[in-house]
Amino acid sequence: MLSVVCPGSFDPVTNGHVDIIERASKLADQVYIAVMVNKNKRGLFPVERRIELLGASLEHLDNVSIETFSGLLVDYCQARGARAIVKGLRAVGDFDYELQMAQMNHRLTEVDTLFVATNPLYSFLSSSLIKEVAAFGGDIEGLVPAPVLEPLVAALRSPEPPA
Ligand code: PNS
């Protein structure tokens, strides 16, 4: 039985995230989506809302559960019995930092990181860029899951209070 963790901020979840999570759910028996709580960084959506939006976007996957974590990712992995972290790699720009984190995480607890090559359809996507485009009225349909569209536009109009 292989359990893996897909970690991130997910503020909000994008179609690029969904693609990686769908592929992780085919590779592993159980996928834990770990939404990082960062008390020093105020996001657009409170963490509970990010979890709701992830849930609504991943209803079709039955071996995925969504939780928050704070502290070290490797401690969360150990608590869940997950042997690997699954991450998407969009382009070489992601590589240096991701490699550094993967090596540190392996040094800490021997948890491995499996990199999945992002679908080229989504390799230009990031939550930050989507928020910027949407904030200026750009069309983000097809870039985020359908349940995220309306809440994102509404939150950019009047941000929700932090979690
Ligand atoms: O979606 P993001 O913001 O790129 O996700 C980054 C995340 C959550 C994967 C990363 O910041 C992380 O693992 N944070 C947890 C704290 C931790 O374990 N730090 C040491 C990493 S080697």
Backbone and ligand atoms as CSV (ligand in chain L), in Angstrom:
chain,resi,resn,atom,element,x,y,z
A,1,MET,N,N,0.859,-1.210,0.000
A,1,MET,CA,C,0.000,0.000,0.000
A,1,MET,C,C,0.887,1.250,0.000
A,2,LEU,N,N,0.739,2.066,-1.037
A,2,LEU,CA,C,1.552,3.293,-1.131
A,2,LEU,C,C,0.688,4.520,-0.876
A,3,SER,N,N,1.069,5.275,0.166
A,3,SER,CA,C,0.413,6.561,0.433
A,3,SER,C,C,1.381,7.674,0.079
A,4,VAL,N,N,0.877,8.723,-0.579
A,4,VAL,CA,C,1.722,9.853,-0.948
A,4,VAL,C,C,1.047,11.153,-0.510
A,5,VAL,N,N,1.874,12.192,-0.452
A,5,VAL,CA,C,1.384,13.511,-0.051
A,5,VAL,C,C,1.607,14.493,-1.197
A,6,CYS,N,N,0.561,15.252,-1.525
A,6,CYS,CA,C,0.689,16.371,-2.471
A,6,CYS,C,C,0.539,17.655,-1.648
A,7,PRO,N,N,1.651,18.343,-1.377
A,7,PRO,CA,C,1.566,19.525,-0.524
A,7,PRO,C,C,1.470,20.811,-1.336
A,8,GLY,N,N,0.988,21.859,-0.693
A,8,GLY,CA,C,0.980,23.155,-1.373
A,8,GLY,C,C,0.170,24.169,-0.615
A,9,SER,N,N,0.143,25.374,-1.172
A,9,SER,CA,C,-0.663,26.456,-0.591
A,9,SER,C,C,-2.092,26.403,-1.138
A,10,PHE,N,N,-2.223,26.051,-2.394
A,10,PHE,CA,C,-3.534,25.899,-3.050
A,10,PHE,C,C,-4.406,27.144,-2.856
A,11,ASP,N,N,-3.861,28.301,-3.142
A,11,ASP,CA,C,-4.585,29.564,-2.901
A,11,ASP,C,C,-4.830,30.335,-4.209
A,12,PRO,N,N,-5.736,29.839,-5.068
A,12,PRO,CA,C,-6.573,28.664,-4.951
A,12,PRO,C,C,-5.988,27.517,-5.790
A,13,VAL,N,N,-6.682,26.346,-5.702
A,13,VAL,CA,C,-6.310,25.213,-6.556
A,13,VAL,C,C,-6.494,25.596,-8.029
A,14,THR,N,N,-5.550,25.163,-8.878
A,14,THR,CA,C,-5.632,25.431,-10.318
A,14,THR,C,C,-5.830,24.110,-11.071
A,15,ASN,N,N,-6.061,24.200,-12.350
A,15,ASN,CA,C,-6.180,22.968,-13.150
A,15,ASN,C,C,-4.835,22.237,-13.244
A,16,GLY,N,N,-3.745,22.976,-13.068
A,16,GLY,CA,C,-2.426,22.327,-13.024
A,16,GLY,C,C,-2.322,21.435,-11.793
A,17,HIS,N,N,-2.762,21.938,-10.624
A,17,HIS,CA,C,-2.776,21.101,-9.413
A,17,HIS,C,C,-3.655,19.872,-9.625
A,18,VAL,N,N,-4.858,20.086,-10.164
A,18,VAL,CA,C,-5.798,18.976,-10.331
A,18,VAL,C,C,-5.178,17.893,-11.212
A,19,ASP,N,N,-4.486,18.298,-12.257
A,19,ASP,CA,C,-3.847,17.323,-13.154
A,19,ASP,C,C,-2.826,16.476,-12.397
A,20,ILE,N,N,-1.991,17.127,-11.583
A,20,ILE,CA,C,-0.963,16.377,-10.826
A,20,ILE,C,C,-1.638,15.448,-9.809
A,21,ILE,N,N,-2.685,15.947,-9.143
A,21,ILE,CA,C,-3.364,15.129,-8.125
A,21,ILE,C,C,-4.064,13.931,-8.782
A,22,GLU,N,N,-4.678,14.150,-9.934
A,22,GLU,CA,C,-5.323,13.028,-10.637
A,22,GLU,C,C,-4.291,11.950,-10.985
A,23,ARG,N,N,-3.128,12.400,-11.424
A,23,ARG,CA,C,-2.096,11.424,-11.810
A,23,ARG,C,C,-1.531,10.719,-10.575
A,24,ALA,N,N,-1.366,11.474,-9.468
A,24,ALA,CA,C,-0.902,10.854,-8.212
A,24,ALA,C,C,-1.921,9.815,-7.742
A,25,SER,N,N,-3.204,10.107,-7.933
A,25,SER,CA,C,-4.237,9.178,-7.438
A,25,SER,C,C,-4.262,7.886,-8.245
A,26,LYS,N,N,-3.696,7.921,-9.465
A,26,LYS,CA,C,-3.585,6.675,-10.242
A,26,LYS,C,C,-2.331,5.882,-9.836
A,27,LEU,N,N,-1.305,6.609,-9.382
A,27,LEU,CA,C,-0.046,5.949,-9.021
A,27,LEU,C,C,-0.078,5.346,-7.624
A,28,ALA,N,N,-0.808,5.998,-6.715
A,28,ALA,CA,C,-0.757,5.604,-5.301
A,28,ALA,C,C,-2.112,5.065,-4.858
A,29,ASP,N,N,-2.082,4.324,-3.742
A,29,ASP,CA,C,-3.344,3.835,-3.180
A,29,ASP,C,C,-4.093,4.971,-2.482
A,30,GLN,N,N,-3.333,5.822,-1.796
A,30,GLN,CA,C,-3.966,6.905,-1.035
A,30,GLN,C,C,-3.159,8.191,-1.237
A,31,VAL,N,N,-3.867,9.282,-1.505
A,31,VAL,CA,C,-3.210,10.577,-1.689
A,31,VAL,C,C,-3.713,11.531,-0.606
A,32,TYR,N,N,-2.783,12.111,0.132
A,32,TYR,CA,C,-3.141,13.149,1.105
A,32,TYR,C,C,-2.778,14.504,0.512
A,33,ILE,N,N,-3.786,15.346,0.343
A,33,ILE,CA,C,-3.514,16.719,-0.081
A,33,ILE,C,C,-3.256,17.510,1.189
A,34,ALA,N,N,-2.067,18.081,1.305
A,34,ALA,CA,C,-1.681,18.788,2.528
A,34,ALA,C,C,-1.636,20.283,2.240
A,35,VAL,N,N,-2.590,20.990,2.815
A,35,VAL,CA,C,-2.671,22.436,2.579
A,35,VAL,C,C,-1.880,23.131,3.680
A,36,MET,N,N,-0.819,23.790,3.282
A,36,MET,CA,C,0.077,24.400,4.258
A,36,MET,C,C,-0.564,25.606,4.937
A,37,VAL,N,N,-0.509,25.618,6.271
A,37,VAL,CA,C,-0.936,26.798,7.027
A,37,VAL,C,C,0.311,27.634,7.277
A,38,ASN,N,N,0.337,28.837,6.733
A,38,ASN,CA,C,1.474,29.736,6.951
A,38,ASN,C,C,0.959,30.993,7.639
A,39,LYS,N,N,1.206,31.040,8.958
A,39,LYS,CA,C,0.653,32.148,9.753
A,39,LYS,C,C,1.274,33.488,9.390
A,40,ASN,N,N,2.464,33.445,8.759
A,40,ASN,CA,C,3.148,34.696,8.407
A,40,ASN,C,C,2.739,35.230,7.046
A,41,LYS,N,N,1.999,34.411,6.294
A,41,LYS,CA,C,1.649,34.841,4.931
A,41,LYS,C,C,0.136,34.811,4.764
A,42,ARG,N,N,-0.445,35.991,4.584
A,42,ARG,CA,C,-1.887,36.072,4.423
A,42,ARG,C,C,-2.216,35.723,2.977
A,43,GLY,N,N,-3.052,34.716,2.796
A,43,GLY,CA,C,-3.445,34.353,1.440
A,43,GLY,C,C,-4.705,35.088,1.036
A,44,LEU,N,N,-5.157,34.813,-0.177
A,44,LEU,CA,C,-6.440,35.390,-0.613
A,44,LEU,C,C,-7.584,34.654,0.091
A,45,PHE,N,N,-7.531,33.318,0.091
A,45,PHE,CA,C,-8.581,32.515,0.727
A,45,PHE,C,C,-8.091,31.993,2.074
A,46,PRO,N,N,-8.970,32.009,3.094
A,46,PRO,CA,C,-8.609,31.320,4.342
A,46,PRO,C,C,-8.417,29.836,4.057
A,47,VAL,N,N,-7.607,29.175,4.893
A,47,VAL,CA,C,-7.267,27.777,4.618
A,47,VAL,C,C,-8.519,26.894,4.524
A,48,GLU,N,N,-9.504,27.119,5.393
A,48,GLU,CA,C,-10.720,26.283,5.351
A,48,GLU,C,C,-11.436,26.404,4.005
A,49,ARG,N,N,-11.418,27.600,3.452
A,49,ARG,CA,C,-12.053,27.821,2.142
A,49,ARG,C,C,-11.269,27.125,1.030
A,50,ARG,N,N,-9.930,27.159,1.149
A,50,ARG,CA,C,-9.098,26.459,0.150
A,50,ARG,C,C,-9.427,24.970,0.153
A,51,ILE,N,N,-9.645,24.423,1.367
A,51,ILE,CA,C,-9.981,22.995,1.488
A,51,ILE,C,C,-11.340,22.721,0.848
A,52,GLU,N,N,-12.312,23.604,1.075
A,52,GLU,CA,C,-13.640,23.429,0.456
A,52,GLU,C,C,-13.524,23.421,-1.067
A,53,LEU,N,N,-12.741,24.361,-1.580
A,53,LEU,CA,C,-12.615,24.470,-3.047
A,53,LEU,C,C,-11.875,23.257,-3.620
A,54,LEU,N,N,-10.881,22.772,-2.887
A,54,LEU,CA,C,-10.199,21.544,-3.327
A,54,LEU,C,C,-11.181,20.383,-3.330
A,55,GLY,N,N,-11.985,20.275,-2.258
A,55,GLY,CA,C,-12.960,19.183,-2.148
A,55,GLY,C,C,-13.935,19.210,-3.310
A,56,ALA,N,N,-14.435,20.392,-3.636
A,56,ALA,CA,C,-15.407,20.513,-4.726
A,56,ALA,C,C,-14.751,20.195,-6.074
A,57,SER,N,N,-13.445,20.415,-6.177
A,57,SER,CA,C,-12.743,20.190,-7.450
A,57,SER,C,C,-12.275,18.747,-7.615
A,58,LEU,N,N,-12.250,17.989,-6.517
A,58,LEU,CA,C,-11.676,16.634,-6.557
A,58,LEU,C,C,-12.699,15.568,-6.188
A,59,GLU,N,N,-13.981,15.928,-6.305
A,59,GLU,CA,C,-15.058,14.999,-5.921
A,59,GLU,C,C,-14.984,13.675,-6.675
A,60,HIS,N,N,-14.415,13.711,-7.886
A,60,HIS,CA,C,-14.375,12.513,-8.727
A,60,HIS,C,C,-13.283,11.527,-8.316
A,61,LEU,N,N,-12.457,11.889,-7.331
A,61,LEU,CA,C,-11.355,11.002,-6.927
A,61,LEU,C,C,-11.663,10.406,-5.551
A,62,ASP,N,N,-11.688,9.067,-5.465
A,62,ASP,CA,C,-12.124,8.488,-4.191
A,62,ASP,C,C,-10.986,8.055,-3.281
A,63,ASN,N,N,-9.730,8.215,-3.704
A,63,ASN,CA,C,-8.621,7.853,-2.807
A,63,ASN,C,C,-7.808,9.081,-2.386
A,64,VAL,N,N,-8.496,10.233,-2.332
A,64,VAL,CA,C,-7.825,11.487,-2.003
A,64,VAL,C,C,-8.469,12.082,-0.762
A,65,SER,N,N,-7.656,12.477,0.213
A,65,SER,CA,C,-8.227,13.222,1.335
A,65,SER,C,C,-7.460,14.530,1.500
A,66,ILE,N,N,-8.142,15.505,2.051
A,66,ILE,CA,C,-7.588,16.871,2.096
A,66,ILE,C,C,-7.506,17.316,3.550
A,67,GLU,N,N,-6.313,17.778,3.940
A,67,GLU,CA,C,-6.099,18.201,5.330
A,67,GLU,C,C,-5.188,19.422,5.335
A,68,THR,N,N,-5.098,20.050,6.504
A,68,THR,CA,C,-4.109,21.128,6.643
A,68,THR,C,C,-2.919,20.579,7.417
A,69,PHE,N,N,-1.806,21.241,7.260
A,69,PHE,CA,C,-0.680,20.943,8.133
A,69,PHE,C,C,0.102,22.220,8.395
A,70,SER,N,N,0.772,22.237,9.556
A,70,SER,CA,C,1.713,23.331,9.818
A,70,SER,C,C,2.982,22.669,10.324
A,71,GLY,N,N,4.083,23.359,10.255
A,71,GLY,CA,C,5.360,22.751,10.656
A,71,GLY,C,C,6.015,22.084,9.469
A,72,LEU,N,N,6.819,21.065,9.774
A,72,LEU,CA,C,7.596,20.420,8.710
A,72,LEU,C,C,6.742,19.437,7.919
A,73,LEU,N,N,6.881,19.487,6.616
A,73,LEU,CA,C,6.141,18.575,5.742
A,73,LEU,C,C,6.494,17.108,6.043
A,74,VAL,N,N,7.773,16.870,6.335
A,74,VAL,CA,C,8.182,15.466,6.579
A,74,VAL,C,C,7.509,14.897,7.835
A,75,ASP,N,N,7.241,15.753,8.822
A,75,ASP,CA,C,6.547,15.272,10.031
A,75,ASP,C,C,5.114,14.876,9.677
A,76,TYR,N,N,4.499,15.668,8.816
A,76,TYR,CA,C,3.145,15.329,8.361
A,76,TYR,C,C,3.175,13.994,7.599
A,77,CYS,N,N,4.166,13.830,6.735
A,77,CYS,CA,C,4.282,12.576,5.956
A,77,CYS,C,C,4.414,11.386,6.899
A,78,GLN,N,N,5.242,11.541,7.915
A,78,GLN,CA,C,5.438,10.425,8.861
A,78,GLN,C,C,4.152,10.114,9.610
A,79,ALA,N,N,3.441,11.174,10.021
A,79,ALA,CA,C,2.186,10.972,10.768
A,79,ALA,C,C,1.156,10.217,9.923
A,80,ARG,N,N,1.215,10.381,8.631
A,80,ARG,CA,C,0.241,9.715,7.746
A,80,ARG,C,C,0.785,8.413,7.150
A,81,GLY,N,N,2.015,8.085,7.477
A,81,GLY,CA,C,2.607,6.861,6.918
A,81,GLY,C,C,2.849,6.971,5.425
A,82,ALA,N,N,3.110,8.181,4.936
A,82,ALA,CA,C,3.328,8.393,3.491
A,82,ALA,C,C,4.816,8.281,3.174
A,83,ARG,N,N,5.140,7.456,2.201
A,83,ARG,CA,C,6.548,7.226,1.863
A,83,ARG,C,C,7.074,8.224,0.853
A,84,ALA,N,N,6.181,8.964,0.199
A,84,ALA,CA,C,6.662,9.874,-0.842
A,84,ALA,C,C,5.811,11.139,-0.929
A,85,ILE,N,N,6.462,12.182,-1.411
A,85,ILE,CA,C,5.809,13.451,-1.722
A,85,ILE,C,C,5.701,13.497,-3.244
A,86,VAL,N,N,4.572,13.917,-3.782
A,86,VAL,CA,C,4.450,14.059,-5.242
A,86,VAL,C,C,4.330,15.540,-5.572
A,87,LYS,N,N,5.194,15.992,-6.478
A,87,LYS,CA,C,5.214,17.390,-6.893
A,87,LYS,C,C,5.187,17.478,-8.416
A,88,GLY,N,N,4.579,18.535,-8.931
A,88,GLY,CA,C,4.644,18.795,-10.368
A,88,GLY,C,C,5.851,19.670,-10.671
A,89,LEU,N,N,6.506,19.402,-11.792
A,89,LEU,CA,C,7.596,20.282,-12.253
A,89,LEU,C,C,7.136,20.932,-13.552
A,90,ARG,N,N,7.008,22.277,-13.515
A,90,ARG,CA,C,6.488,22.974,-14.696
A,90,ARG,C,C,7.588,23.253,-15.711
A,91,ALA,N,N,8.728,23.701,-15.231
A,91,ALA,CA,C,9.823,24.092,-16.132
A,91,ALA,C,C,11.101,24.128,-15.312
A,92,VAL,N,N,12.240,24.429,-15.970
A,92,VAL,CA,C,13.518,24.412,-15.244
A,92,VAL,C,C,13.512,25.398,-14.073
A,93,GLY,N,N,12.720,26.456,-14.200
A,93,GLY,CA,C,12.625,27.458,-13.127
A,93,GLY,C,C,12.209,26.842,-11.801
A,94,ASP,N,N,11.430,25.781,-11.834
A,94,ASP,CA,C,10.994,25.114,-10.594
A,94,ASP,C,C,12.100,24.239,-10.006
A,95,PHE,N,N,13.047,23.852,-10.859
A,95,PHE,CA,C,13.891,22.707,-10.503
A,95,PHE,C,C,14.823,22.945,-9.317
A,96,ASP,N,N,15.534,24.089,-9.312
A,96,ASP,CA,C,16.560,24.302,-8.277
A,96,ASP,C,C,15.979,24.196,-6.875
A,97,TYR,N,N,14.888,24.950,-6.643
A,97,TYR,CA,C,14.307,24.972,-5.297
A,97,TYR,C,C,13.663,23.633,-4.952
A,98,GLU,N,N,13.001,23.023,-5.919
A,98,GLU,CA,C,12.352,21.735,-5.663
A,98,GLU,C,C,13.388,20.657,-5.337
A,99,LEU,N,N,14.525,20.692,-6.060
A,99,LEU,CA,C,15.580,19.710,-5.790
A,99,LEU,C,C,16.128,19.895,-4.377
A,100,GLN,N,N,16.338,21.177,-4.022
A,100,GLN,CA,C,16.868,21.483,-2.689
A,100,GLN,C,C,15.909,20.962,-1.603
A,101,MET,N,N,14.614,21.223,-1.780
A,101,MET,CA,C,13.637,20.758,-0.785
A,101,MET,C,C,13.575,19.236,-0.743
A,102,ALA,N,N,13.612,18.614,-1.924
A,102,ALA,CA,C,13.545,17.148,-1.983
A,102,ALA,C,C,14.739,16.537,-1.248
A,103,GLN,N,N,15.927,17.140,-1.448
A,103,GLN,CA,C,17.127,16.600,-0.805
A,103,GLN,C,C,17.083,16.816,0.705
A,104,MET,N,N,16.597,17.991,1.107
A,104,MET,CA,C,16.476,18.259,2.548
A,104,MET,C,C,15.462,17.311,3.182
A,105,ASN,N,N,14.321,17.146,2.525
A,105,ASN,CA,C,13.297,16.254,3.082
A,105,ASN,C,C,13.806,14.819,3.187
A,106,HIS,N,N,14.598,14.395,2.203
A,106,HIS,CA,C,15.158,13.045,2.261
A,106,HIS,C,C,16.195,12.932,3.373
A,107,ARG,N,N,16.977,13.989,3.537
A,107,ARG,CA,C,17.987,14.003,4.616
A,107,ARG,C,C,17.323,13.930,5.990
A,108,LEU,N,N,16.170,14.576,6.123
A,108,LEU,CA,C,15.485,14.637,7.413
A,108,LEU,C,C,14.855,13.298,7.797
A,109,THR,N,N,14.167,12.657,6.842
A,109,THR,CA,C,13.417,11.439,7.228
A,109,THR,C,C,13.418,10.348,6.171
A,110,GLU,N,N,14.229,10.525,5.135
A,110,GLU,CA,C,14.276,9.544,4.037
A,110,GLU,C,C,12.990,9.469,3.226
A,111,VAL,N,N,12.078,10.452,3.393
A,111,VAL,CA,C,10.904,10.487,2.523
A,111,VAL,C,C,11.384,10.897,1.125
A,112,ASP,N,N,10.879,10.220,0.101
A,112,ASP,CA,C,11.297,10.541,-1.270
A,112,ASP,C,C,10.325,11.514,-1.917
A,113,THR,N,N,10.830,12.247,-2.909
A,113,THR,CA,C,9.963,13.139,-3.684
A,113,THR,C,C,9.891,12.622,-5.105
A,114,LEU,N,N,8.675,12.422,-5.589
A,114,LEU,CA,C,8.466,11.969,-6.969
A,114,LEU,C,C,8.006,13.169,-7.782
A,115,PHE,N,N,8.754,13.506,-8.826
A,115,PHE,CA,C,8.394,14.648,-9.667
A,115,PHE,C,C,7.606,14.175,-10.879
A,116,VAL,N,N,6.484,14.821,-11.104
A,116,VAL,CA,C,5.645,14.515,-12.265
A,116,VAL,C,C,5.766,15.709,-13.218
A,117,ALA,N,N,6.075,15.403,-14.484
A,117,ALA,CA,C,6.203,16.492,-15.473
A,117,ALA,C,C,4.818,17.075,-15.745
A,118,THR,N,N,4.678,18.356,-15.500
A,118,THR,CA,C,3.388,19.019,-15.697
A,118,THR,C,C,2.918,18.879,-17.134
A,119,ASN,N,N,1.626,18.663,-17.296
A,119,ASN,CA,C,1.026,18.668,-18.626
A,119,ASN,C,C,1.307,20.030,-19.281
A,120,PRO,N,N,1.885,20.052,-20.501
A,120,PRO,CA,C,2.224,21.332,-21.138
A,120,PRO,C,C,1.023,22.284,-21.249
A,121,LEU,N,N,-0.187,21.722,-21.212
A,121,LEU,CA,C,-1.375,22.587,-21.257
A,121,LEU,C,C,-1.421,23.538,-20.067
A,122,TYR,N,N,-0.737,23.116,-18.978
A,122,TYR,CA,C,-0.832,23.877,-17.726
A,122,TYR,C,C,0.519,24.388,-17.243
A,123,SER,N,N,1.574,24.258,-18.044
A,123,SER,CA,C,2.903,24.538,-17.503
A,123,SER,C,C,3.139,26.026,-17.242
A,124,PHE,N,N,2.265,26.880,-17.740
A,124,PHE,CA,C,2.438,28.324,-17.481
A,124,PHE,C,C,1.585,28.783,-16.295
A,125,LEU,N,N,0.883,27.857,-15.657
A,125,LEU,CA,C,-0.060,28.250,-14.602
A,125,LEU,C,C,0.594,28.340,-13.240
A,126,SER,N,N,0.174,29.339,-12.470
A,126,SER,CA,C,0.470,29.375,-11.037
A,126,SER,C,C,-0.711,30.076,-10.381
A,127,SER,N,N,-0.944,29.790,-9.111
A,127,SER,CA,C,-2.052,30.449,-8.410
A,127,SER,C,C,-1.859,31.962,-8.442
A,128,SER,N,N,-0.621,32.427,-8.254
A,128,SER,CA,C,-0.371,33.882,-8.211
A,128,SER,C,C,-0.714,34.545,-9.543
A,129,LEU,N,N,-0.274,33.909,-10.628
A,129,LEU,CA,C,-0.528,34.509,-11.944
A,129,LEU,C,C,-2.027,34.527,-12.258
A,130,ILE,N,N,-2.705,33.461,-11.877
A,130,ILE,CA,C,-4.154,33.403,-12.111
A,130,ILE,C,C,-4.849,34.519,-11.329
A,131,LYS,N,N,-4.417,34.739,-10.077
A,131,LYS,CA,C,-5.035,35.806,-9.270
A,131,LYS,C,C,-4.788,37.170,-9.916
A,132,GLU,N,N,-3.570,37.359,-10.430
A,132,GLU,CA,C,-3.253,38.649,-11.060
A,132,GLU,C,C,-4.114,38.880,-12.300
A,133,VAL,N,N,-4.221,37.833,-13.127
A,133,VAL,CA,C,-5.012,37.973,-14.361
A,133,VAL,C,C,-6.478,38.230,-14.015
A,134,ALA,N,N,-7.002,37.448,-13.053
A,134,ALA,CA,C,-8.413,37.595,-12.683
A,134,ALA,C,C,-8.674,38.969,-12.052
A,135,ALA,N,N,-7.705,39.469,-11.279
A,135,ALA,CA,C,-7.888,40.764,-10.610
A,135,ALA,C,C,-8.058,41.885,-11.636
A,136,PHE,N,N,-7.437,41.720,-12.808
A,136,PHE,CA,C,-7.565,42.744,-13.857
A,136,PHE,C,C,-8.649,42.383,-14.869
A,137,GLY,N,N,-9.499,41.423,-14.509
A,137,GLY,CA,C,-10.645,41.110,-15.366
A,137,GLY,C,C,-10.355,40.155,-16.498
A,138,GLY,N,N,-9.167,39.522,-16.484
A,138,GLY,CA,C,-8.832,38.553,-17.552
A,138,GLY,C,C,-9.652,37.280,-17.412
A,139,ASP,N,N,-9.787,36.571,-18.520
A,139,ASP,CA,C,-10.606,35.355,-18.548
A,139,ASP,C,C,-9.793,34.168,-18.024
A,140,ILE,N,N,-10.231,33.578,-16.924
A,140,ILE,CA,C,-9.486,32.448,-16.343
A,140,ILE,C,C,-10.253,31.136,-16.479
A,141,GLU,N,N,-11.297,31.140,-17.287
A,141,GLU,CA,C,-12.050,29.901,-17.498
A,141,GLU,C,C,-11.134,28.856,-18.145
A,142,GLY,N,N,-11.200,27.626,-17.642
A,142,GLY,CA,C,-10.332,26.566,-18.166
A,142,GLY,C,C,-8.981,26.501,-17.472
A,143,LEU,N,N,-8.678,27.505,-16.657
A,143,LEU,CA,C,-7.392,27.511,-15.941
A,143,LEU,C,C,-7.552,27.071,-14.493
A,144,VAL,N,N,-8.766,27.265,-13.961
A,144,VAL,CA,C,-9.075,26.791,-12.604
A,144,VAL,C,C,-10.306,25.881,-12.702
A,145,PRO,N,N,-10.491,24.972,-11.727
A,145,PRO,CA,C,-11.683,24.122,-11.755
A,145,PRO,C,C,-12.945,24.983,-11.670
A,146,ALA,N,N,-14.034,24.490,-12.265
A,146,ALA,CA,C,-15.279,25.271,-12.321
A,146,ALA,C,C,-15.735,25.794,-10.946
A,147,PRO,N,N,-15.627,24.972,-9.849
A,147,PRO,CA,C,-16.100,25.484,-8.558
A,147,PRO,C,C,-15.283,26.675,-8.019
A,148,VAL,N,N,-14.116,26.917,-8.614
A,148,VAL,CA,C,-13.247,27.997,-8.113
A,148,VAL,C,C,-13.560,29.334,-8.794
A,149,LEU,N,N,-14.125,29.267,-10.006
A,149,LEU,CA,C,-14.279,30.484,-10.824
A,149,LEU,C,C,-14.972,31.621,-10.085
A,150,GLU,N,N,-16.210,31.360,-9.655
A,150,GLU,CA,C,-17.006,32.427,-9.041
A,150,GLU,C,C,-16.423,32.907,-7.704
A,151,PRO,N,N,-16.063,31.953,-6.778
A,151,PRO,CA,C,-15.462,32.391,-5.517
A,151,PRO,C,C,-14.191,33.217,-5.717
A,152,LEU,N,N,-13.431,32.902,-6.749
A,152,LEU,CA,C,-12.184,33.648,-6.969
A,152,LEU,C,C,-12.483,35.090,-7.368
A,153,VAL,N,N,-13.404,35.236,-8.293
A,153,VAL,CA,C,-13.748,36.605,-8.732
A,153,VAL,C,C,-14.330,37.392,-7.545
A,154,ALA,N,N,-15.191,36.721,-6.740
A,154,ALA,CA,C,-15.799,37.398,-5.584
A,154,ALA,C,C,-14.738,37.781,-4.555
A,155,ALA,N,N,-13.792,36.859,-4.279
A,155,ALA,CA,C,-12.765,37.124,-3.265
A,155,ALA,C,C,-11.842,38.256,-3.696
A,156,LEU,N,N,-11.602,38.374,-4.990
A,156,LEU,CA,C,-10.732,39.453,-5.463
A,156,LEU,C,C,-11.432,40.801,-5.324
A,157,ARG,N,N,-12.781,40.747,-5.382
A,157,ARG,CA,C,-13.559,41.977,-5.180
A,157,ARG,C,C,-13.491,42.394,-3.713
A,158,SER,N,N,-13.712,41.415,-2.809
A,158,SER,CA,C,-13.624,41.714,-1.364
A,158,SER,C,C,-13.020,40.508,-0.666
A,159,PRO,N,N,-11.709,40.554,-0.378
A,159,PRO,CA,C,-11.007,39.408,0.197
A,159,PRO,C,C,-11.646,38.942,1.499
A,160,GLU,N,N,-11.668,37.597,1.700
A,160,GLU,CA,C,-12.235,37.043,2.926
A,160,GLU,C,C,-11.210,37.222,4.048
A,161,PRO,N,N,-11.696,37.322,5.342
A,161,PRO,CA,C,-10.733,37.476,6.442
A,161,PRO,C,C,-9.856,36.235,6.563
A,162,PRO,N,N,-8.594,36.400,7.061
A,162,PRO,CA,C,-7.695,35.251,7.146
A,162,PRO,C,C,-8.216,34.196,8.121
A,163,ALA,N,N,-7.771,32.935,7.950
A,163,ALA,CA,C,-8.225,31.829,8.830
A,163,ALA,C,C,-7.670,32.039,10.234
L,1,PNS,O1,O,2.296,25.720,-3.155
L,1,PNS,P1,P,3.612,26.110,-2.551
L,1,PNS,O2,O,3.470,27.394,-1.756
L,1,PNS,O3,O,4.713,26.168,-3.575
L,1,PNS,O4,O,4.001,24.931,-1.519
L,1,PNS,C1,C,5.221,24.974,-0.794
L,1,PNS,C2,C,5.279,23.854,0.264
L,1,PNS,C3,C,4.057,23.861,1.160
L,1,PNS,C4,C,5.345,22.507,-0.437
L,1,PNS,C5,C,6.585,24.057,1.071
L,1,PNS,O5,O,6.684,25.398,1.458
L,1,PNS,C6,C,6.682,23.194,2.325
L,1,PNS,O6,O,6.931,22.016,2.226
L,1,PNS,N1,N,6.464,23.823,3.505
L,1,PNS,C7,C,6.404,23.137,4.772
L,1,PNS,C8,C,7.552,23.519,5.704
L,1,PNS,C9,C,8.749,22.623,5.465
L,1,PNS,O7,O,8.708,21.409,5.581
L,1,PNS,N2,N,9.892,23.273,5.108
L,1,PNS,C10,C,11.114,22.610,4.780
L,1,PNS,C11,C,11.144,22.222,3.311
L,1,PNS,S1,S,12.638,21.398,2.875
